[in-house]
Amino acid sequence: MNQLARTAVLPIALGAGMFDRMFDRFNAPMFSTASLMNQYRTENGSVVLEYNLAGFSEDEISVKADTALGELIIKAEHGEEGNKRVFNTTVTLSPYTSPEDITAEYVNGVLRITVAPLEKRKEESLVTIPFKKIEKTVDN
């Protein structure tokens, strides 16, 4: 296949308008290089997560517990359209964790989230589901 034939096929292979949309990402928000720095357990059993969020102010960061999904949602946005830094992450929580068990602090560009140790699971919280009995019939 010669060079001219390949050039003519390229826009069709990419789909209508795909070539122009390839450059749209240059106007999209920049994703931050923020990341999980540390994850450790303290002597009392608390779990600590530390994120490097240097360059964000405290009012640009949100930490929310979604109790219905059992998730901790961490978001940060800095800047304006065309020059925006964004950080998003989700951490799965134990079903026994309540929002009151979670604290967050932001000091010197480090977001530190502490999840208090869980109380021992109560035996009655574990319920056995019985099998439904189905009578077998013999088909002739």
C-alpha positions, 0 to 999 in steps of 0.5 A: 500500500503506498503512502497516499492510500494509507493517508486516505484510509486513516480518517475513515479508520478513526471515525468521523471527527476522531482526528479533530477530537484527538487534540481536545485532551490538550484543553482537558484538566491536568491530573495531579501527580498526587498519590498515596505516600504511606499506608500503615497501621498504628500500635492501637490498630488504626489504619492511616493513609497519607496522600501527597497533595502539595499545591492544593489548599484545604478548601480544595480537598474533600473527604467523604464517606459513602455509607451506602457503598462503603467507600471513602471518596477523596477529591481535590481540584485546583485551578480554573478551566484550561489549567486545572489539577484534579485528584480523585481516589476511592478507598473501600471501607469495612462494612463496620466502619462508620463516618465517626471512626474517620478523621482527616487532617491536612498539614504541609501538603500531606492529607492524613486520613485515620480510620479508628480500629474496628471493634470485634465483629459481633457473632450475631452479625454473621447470619447463615442463610439456609438452603431452600428444600426442593422436592425432587420428582422423577420424570418418566 
